């Protein structure tokens, strides 16, 4: 069965259990809103790209969640990697409230969208970025698949947190 792709607008992805190690406990699937709230409020994110030779490359970035997509800017090695292979993984810094999205990074070329993203970026980071004089391009990542879970550190009982909340959104 072909995986459903997330579409623009307000998405309502299919929820199921990810393939993960460990035993099975009574599941509590996390709603997509849980993930988008964390993607919206996070300050720092990690991206993982692939170098042309196949080696992985990870780095932290700032970004914003808007209209069911993650937007970020980078002029680093990651930009070169994305030019050769747009596949990307984005995840939060938190190991207690985990959200991971997988997709493809697309250059944002629409001037109106760039202005919206830069406005949010400036508000979020108390920054003064000019949308007409960017240090590097902005990328949009629309999730193809996403994962989330709460770890034991989240305050839930015993080992049930990780296994009981592990969720995949498609």
C-alpha beads as a LAMMPS data file, in Angstrom:
LAMMPS data file: protein, C-alpha beads

170 atoms
169 bonds

1 atom types
1 bond types

-500.0 500.0 xlo xhi
-500.0 500.0 ylo yhi
-500.0 500.0 zlo zhi

Masses

1 110.0

Atoms # bond

1 1 1 0.000 0.000 0.000
2 1 1 1.418 3.375 -0.979
3 1 1 1.816 5.827 1.899
4 1 1 -0.494 8.813 1.818
5 1 1 1.258 12.133 1.496
6 1 1 0.473 15.109 3.659
7 1 1 -1.159 17.875 1.660
8 1 1 -1.268 21.635 2.119
9 1 1 -3.861 23.339 4.255
10 1 1 -5.194 21.810 7.425
11 1 1 -4.027 18.226 7.393
12 1 1 -5.559 15.316 9.217
13 1 1 -3.077 12.468 8.794
14 1 1 -3.780 8.799 9.395
15 1 1 -2.544 7.695 12.836
16 1 1 -0.977 4.318 13.546
17 1 1 1.781 2.586 15.479
18 1 1 5.370 2.983 14.263
19 1 1 7.646 -0.032 13.810
20 1 1 9.812 0.157 16.921
21 1 1 11.647 -2.195 19.251
22 1 1 10.265 -3.349 22.587
23 1 1 7.087 -4.907 23.863
24 1 1 3.536 -3.866 23.269
25 1 1 1.467 -2.023 25.819
26 1 1 -1.998 -0.572 25.640
27 1 1 -1.470 2.247 23.111
28 1 1 -2.495 5.861 23.517
29 1 1 -2.055 7.483 20.105
30 1 1 -1.107 11.136 20.167
31 1 1 -3.231 13.495 18.049
32 1 1 -1.575 15.418 15.199
33 1 1 -2.410 18.639 17.046
34 1 1 -0.077 17.502 19.854
35 1 1 2.792 17.346 17.332
36 1 1 2.004 20.647 15.586
37 1 1 1.821 22.501 18.913
38 1 1 5.343 21.321 19.734
39 1 1 6.605 22.086 16.235
40 1 1 5.159 25.607 16.550
41 1 1 6.585 26.477 19.949
42 1 1 10.038 24.868 19.691
43 1 1 12.957 27.276 19.506
44 1 1 15.612 24.967 18.052
45 1 1 15.297 22.109 15.601
46 1 1 17.723 19.565 14.197
47 1 1 17.873 18.731 10.507
48 1 1 19.544 15.727 8.940
49 1 1 20.550 15.735 5.286
50 1 1 22.731 13.457 3.163
51 1 1 26.029 14.479 1.613
52 1 1 26.505 13.617 -2.077
53 1 1 28.893 10.806 -1.021
54 1 1 26.126 9.317 1.148
55 1 1 27.382 10.443 4.560
56 1 1 24.815 11.935 6.955
57 1 1 25.002 15.565 8.053
58 1 1 23.115 16.962 11.064
59 1 1 22.912 20.473 12.429
60 1 1 20.636 22.678 14.502
61 1 1 18.560 25.386 12.824
62 1 1 15.932 27.954 13.715
63 1 1 12.599 27.671 11.974
64 1 1 8.849 28.180 12.037
65 1 1 5.836 25.922 11.584
66 1 1 3.265 27.500 9.258
67 1 1 0.400 26.069 7.203
68 1 1 1.372 22.440 7.853
69 1 1 5.020 22.896 6.855
70 1 1 8.338 23.573 8.564
71 1 1 10.289 26.551 7.185
72 1 1 13.973 27.196 7.800
73 1 1 16.921 28.938 6.209
74 1 1 20.474 27.724 5.910
75 1 1 23.487 28.628 3.846
76 1 1 25.632 25.835 5.234
77 1 1 26.679 22.468 3.921
78 1 1 23.041 21.436 4.408
79 1 1 22.030 23.720 1.508
80 1 1 24.554 22.008 -0.768
81 1 1 23.299 18.608 0.363
82 1 1 19.676 19.569 -0.300
83 1 1 20.556 20.739 -3.811
84 1 1 21.827 17.220 -4.556
85 1 1 19.217 15.313 -2.519
86 1 1 16.159 17.071 -1.030
87 1 1 15.377 14.251 1.441
88 1 1 15.431 15.601 4.999
89 1 1 14.543 14.700 8.558
90 1 1 13.585 17.427 11.043
91 1 1 13.235 16.838 14.761
92 1 1 12.885 18.756 17.977
93 1 1 15.677 19.009 20.533
94 1 1 13.513 17.366 23.170
95 1 1 14.043 13.725 24.037
96 1 1 11.045 13.863 26.378
97 1 1 8.439 15.097 23.896
98 1 1 9.658 13.718 20.594
99 1 1 8.455 14.907 17.183
100 1 1 10.258 13.813 14.013
101 1 1 9.139 14.682 10.483
102 1 1 10.468 13.208 7.246
103 1 1 9.983 14.746 3.842
104 1 1 11.682 16.678 1.077
105 1 1 12.960 20.240 1.369
106 1 1 11.687 22.610 -1.327
107 1 1 13.019 26.086 -2.006
108 1 1 10.452 28.767 -1.190
109 1 1 10.190 31.072 -4.184
110 1 1 6.855 32.807 -3.571
111 1 1 7.667 36.355 -2.341
112 1 1 4.426 36.641 -0.344
113 1 1 5.114 33.379 1.469
114 1 1 8.711 34.429 2.170
115 1 1 7.384 37.644 3.745
116 1 1 4.996 35.656 5.984
117 1 1 7.742 33.254 7.034
118 1 1 10.231 36.048 7.720
119 1 1 7.630 37.942 9.761
120 1 1 7.038 34.887 11.970
121 1 1 10.765 34.210 12.151
122 1 1 11.470 37.793 13.253
123 1 1 8.745 37.653 15.934
124 1 1 9.814 34.261 17.239
125 1 1 13.544 34.989 17.445
126 1 1 13.418 38.746 18.096
127 1 1 15.372 39.140 14.864
128 1 1 15.381 41.758 12.121
129 1 1 15.616 39.866 8.852
130 1 1 14.748 41.682 5.628
131 1 1 12.710 39.424 3.293
132 1 1 14.222 41.291 0.332
133 1 1 17.815 40.726 1.457
134 1 1 18.028 37.182 2.812
135 1 1 21.354 35.635 3.864
136 1 1 20.251 32.365 2.252
137 1 1 17.146 30.733 0.798
138 1 1 14.212 29.480 2.832
139 1 1 13.143 25.863 2.540
140 1 1 9.749 24.284 3.220
141 1 1 9.430 20.741 4.536
142 1 1 5.974 19.216 4.281
143 1 1 5.834 15.947 6.188
144 1 1 5.556 12.719 4.243
145 1 1 5.545 10.808 7.522
146 1 1 5.966 11.926 11.136
147 1 1 6.624 10.256 14.477
148 1 1 6.015 11.320 18.048
149 1 1 6.103 9.982 21.588
150 1 1 6.516 10.916 25.202
151 1 1 9.450 9.427 27.103
152 1 1 9.427 8.309 30.714
153 1 1 10.838 11.730 31.647
154 1 1 7.492 13.281 30.726
155 1 1 6.046 12.297 34.100
156 1 1 3.994 9.280 33.008
157 1 1 4.318 6.048 34.955
158 1 1 7.066 3.509 34.371
159 1 1 7.989 2.368 30.876
160 1 1 4.489 2.894 29.530
161 1 1 5.181 6.382 28.244
162 1 1 7.438 5.524 25.318
163 1 1 5.688 2.372 24.165
164 1 1 2.227 3.574 25.070
165 1 1 2.379 6.855 23.120
166 1 1 4.583 6.033 20.125
167 1 1 2.606 7.340 17.146
168 1 1 3.171 7.516 13.404
169 1 1 1.251 9.984 11.283
170 1 1 0.994 9.333 7.518

Bonds

1 1 1 2
2 1 2 3
3 1 3 4
4 1 4 5
5 1 5 6
6 1 6 7
7 1 7 8
8 1 8 9
9 1 9 10
10 1 10 11
11 1 11 12
12 1 12 13
13 1 13 14
14 1 14 15
15 1 15 16
16 1 16 17
17 1 17 18
18 1 18 19
19 1 19 20
20 1 20 21
21 1 21 22
22 1 22 23
23 1 23 24
24 1 24 25
25 1 25 26
26 1 26 27
27 1 27 28
28 1 28 29
29 1 29 30
30 1 30 31
31 1 31 32
32 1 32 33
33 1 33 34
34 1 34 35
35 1 35 36
36 1 36 37
37 1 37 38
38 1 38 39
39 1 39 40
40 1 40 41
41 1 41 42
42 1 42 43
43 1 43 44
44 1 44 45
45 1 45 46
46 1 46 47
47 1 47 48
48 1 48 49
49 1 49 50
50 1 50 51
51 1 51 52
52 1 52 53
53 1 53 54
54 1 54 55
55 1 55 56
56 1 56 57
57 1 57 58
58 1 58 59
59 1 59 60
60 1 60 61
61 1 61 62
62 1 62 63
63 1 63 64
64 1 64 65
65 1 65 66
66 1 66 67
67 1 67 68
68 1 68 69
69 1 69 70
70 1 70 71
71 1 71 72
72 1 72 73
73 1 73 74
74 1 74 75
75 1 75 76
76 1 76 77
77 1 77 78
78 1 78 79
79 1 79 80
80 1 80 81
81 1 81 82
82 1 82 83
83 1 83 84
84 1 84 85
85 1 85 86
86 1 86 87
87 1 87 88
88 1 88 89
89 1 89 90
90 1 90 91
91 1 91 92
92 1 92 93
93 1 93 94
94 1 94 95
95 1 95 96
96 1 96 97
97 1 97 98
98 1 98 99
99 1 99 100
100 1 100 101
101 1 101 102
102 1 102 103
103 1 103 104
104 1 104 105
105 1 105 106
106 1 106 107
107 1 107 108
108 1 108 109
109 1 109 110
110 1 110 111
111 1 111 112
112 1 112 113
113 1 113 114
114 1 114 115
115 1 115 116
116 1 116 117
117 1 117 118
118 1 118 119
119 1 119 120
120 1 120 121
121 1 121 122
122 1 122 123
123 1 123 124
124 1 124 125
125 1 125 126
126 1 126 127
127 1 127 128
128 1 128 129
129 1 129 130
130 1 130 131
131 1 131 132
132 1 132 133
133 1 133 134
134 1 134 135
135 1 135 136
136 1 136 137
137 1 137 138
138 1 138 139
139 1 139 140
140 1 140 141
141 1 141 142
142 1 142 143
143 1 143 144
144 1 144 145
145 1 145 146
146 1 146 147
147 1 147 148
148 1 148 149
149 1 149 150
150 1 150 151
151 1 151 152
152 1 152 153
153 1 153 154
154 1 154 155
155 1 155 156
156 1 156 157
157 1 157 158
158 1 158 159
159 1 159 160
160 1 160 161
161 1 161 162
162 1 162 163
163 1 163 164
164 1 164 165
165 1 165 166
166 1 166 167
167 1 167 168
168 1 168 169
169 1 169 170
